[in-house]
Amino acid sequence: MAGLSNRYLWGEVIIAVVLGGIVLAAALLAPSDEVVSLFGYEIPVMCGFRRITGFGCPGCGLTRSFAFMAHGDVISAFQMNWLGPFLFTAFATQPPYRAWVIGRELWSRRSRIQLEEV
């Protein structure tokens, strides 16, 4: 049982770190209507469909949308990709929630150990 519970907690930690890292990366990016830059260096377009055809795919604009959301520009975020603000909100709420879940589980373990000692 303890092994399963430890794996569960590590899964919670991994989810919190990955999604928190994505939100942090979005905050570090400087968005514009066409590109994003990191510390003044322009990030190249990674979408193969957009590079070949010149048209955006359904996922195009998500990085810019996340960056605009991280900087508090909700209207521009919706203009880049309508799904971006919703995904960003879902990602940004996960690290605090996962921290709460981990804390609750650790507190529960501590309480069980104290009861067993009595």
N, C-alpha and C positions, 0 to 999 in steps of 0.2 A: 504493500500500500504506500509506503513512504517513497519508493522509487517512482511510482506513477505520479504521486503528488509533486515530487521534485521536478520531474519532466514537465508537468503542467506549469509550474512556476517559471521554469526556464523558457517555456513557450510564451508565457505572458511577458517576460523580460525582453525576449527577442522581438515580439510584435511592438512593444513600446519603443524600443531603441530604433528599429527600422522606420516606423512611421514618424517618430519624433525627428529622426535624421532627415527625412524627406521634407518635413515642415521647416526645419532649420535651414536646409539647403535652399528652399524657396525664399526664405527670408534674406539669405545672402545674395540672391540674384537680383540684378537691376533690370526690370522688364521695360520693353518698349512695344510698339504695335507690331514690329516685324521680328525682333530678336530679343534674346536675353544676354546679359553680360555678367561676368563674375570678376569683380575687382578691375573693371575696365576692359577685360578681354571678352570679345564676342564669342558666344558658344555657337558652333555651327549647327545647322539644321540636321537632325538625326533621322527624320522620317524619310524612309526610302521612297514611298509613294509620292510625297511632295517633291523630293529631289528629282525624280524621274519625270513626273507629269506637270509639276508646277501648281497643282491643286492640293488642297489640304484633305487629309483623311479624317474620319470621325474623332480620332484622338489628337489631331493637330491643334495646337494652342493650349494644351493642358499645362505644359510647363509655364508658359506665360501667364495663364490663368492662375495657377498656384502662386506664382511670384507676385502678381497683382493683389491676390487675396492676402498674402503675407504682409504686404505693404498697406493693406486697408482700403484698396481701390476696388470695391465690389462691382461697380458698373463696368469698368474695364475688364475685370475678370469674366463677367458674363459675356462680354463682347468677344473675348478670345475663344471661349468654349463654354457653352451653357451648362455643361456637367461639372466643370472645374470647381466652382464655389461649393457645390454639394460634396464633392469628393474631398476637397481641402478641409471642410468642416468635419467630415467623418474622420479624416486622418488626424487632425489637430486635437480632437477630443479623445482619441485613443490613449496617448501616453498618460494623462491624468487618471483616466478610468482604470487602465492596467495597473498603475501604481496603487490605486485604491484596492483593487482585487488582491494584489500581492500583499499589501499591508493587512488586509482583512484575514487572509489565509495565515500569515505569520502570527498575527495576534491570536487567532483560533488555535494554532499549534501551541503557542506559549500557554494559553489557558488550559489546554488539555494536559500538558506536561505538569503544570502546577497542581491540577486536580489529581493526577496520578501519584504525585509525591505526597499528598496529604493522606 
